[in-house]
Amino acid sequence: MKKVTSILAVAIMTIGMATSIIQNTASEFDFMNDISKALACDDCYWELPPRTPPKGIA
C-alpha cells in the first residue's frame, strides 16, 4: 500500500509541475506578444515636422 501511495504522490507532483511549467510558458508568450504589439504600434500616428533641405557644400 505504501508503494501505491508513493507512486500516486509522485504522479500528482509531476502533473502539478508540468501544469505550472505550461502556465509559465503561456504567460511568457503573452508577454512577448504584448511587447511586439507595443513595438509595432500599428495604431500610433504622429505628424513629423517638415525637414529642412541640406545646405550646399562651400
C-alpha positions as CSV (number, residue, x, y, z in Angstrom):
1,M,0.0,0.0,0.0
2,K,2.9,2.3,0.7
3,K,4.3,1.8,-2.8
4,V,0.9,2.7,-4.4
5,T,0.7,5.8,-2.2
6,S,4.2,7.0,-3.1
7,I,3.7,6.3,-6.8
8,L,0.4,8.3,-6.7
9,A,2.2,11.1,-4.8
10,V,5.0,11.3,-7.4
11,A,2.5,11.2,-10.3
12,I,0.4,14.0,-8.8
13,M,3.6,16.1,-8.1
14,T,4.7,15.5,-11.7
15,I,1.3,16.6,-13.1
16,G,1.4,19.7,-10.9
17,M,4.9,20.6,-12.0
18,A,4.0,20.1,-15.7
19,T,0.9,22.3,-15.3
20,S,2.9,25.1,-13.7
21,I,5.6,25.0,-16.4
22,I,2.9,25.2,-19.1
23,Q,1.2,28.2,-17.4
24,N,4.6,30.0,-17.0
25,T,5.4,29.4,-20.7
26,A,2.0,30.6,-21.8
27,S,2.3,33.8,-19.8
28,E,5.8,34.4,-21.3
29,F,4.3,34.1,-24.8
30,D,1.5,36.6,-23.8
31,F,4.2,39.0,-22.5
32,M,6.2,38.7,-25.7
33,N,3.0,39.3,-27.8
34,D,2.3,42.5,-25.8
35,I,5.8,43.7,-26.3
36,S,5.7,43.1,-30.1
37,K,2.4,44.9,-30.3
38,A,3.8,47.8,-28.4
39,L,6.9,48.0,-30.7
40,A,4.8,47.6,-33.9
41,C,2.5,50.4,-32.8
42,D,0.1,49.9,-35.8
43,D,-2.4,52.4,-34.4
44,C,0.1,55.0,-33.4
45,Y,0.5,58.1,-35.6
46,W,2.1,61.4,-35.0
47,E,2.9,64.1,-37.5
48,L,6.6,64.7,-38.1
49,P,7.8,68.3,-38.6
50,P,9.0,69.1,-42.1
51,R,12.6,68.5,-42.8
52,T,14.8,71.3,-44.0
53,P,16.9,70.6,-47.1
54,P,20.6,70.1,-46.6
55,K,23.0,73.0,-47.0
56,G,25.3,73.1,-50.0
57,I,29.0,72.4,-49.7
58,A,31.1,75.6,-49.7
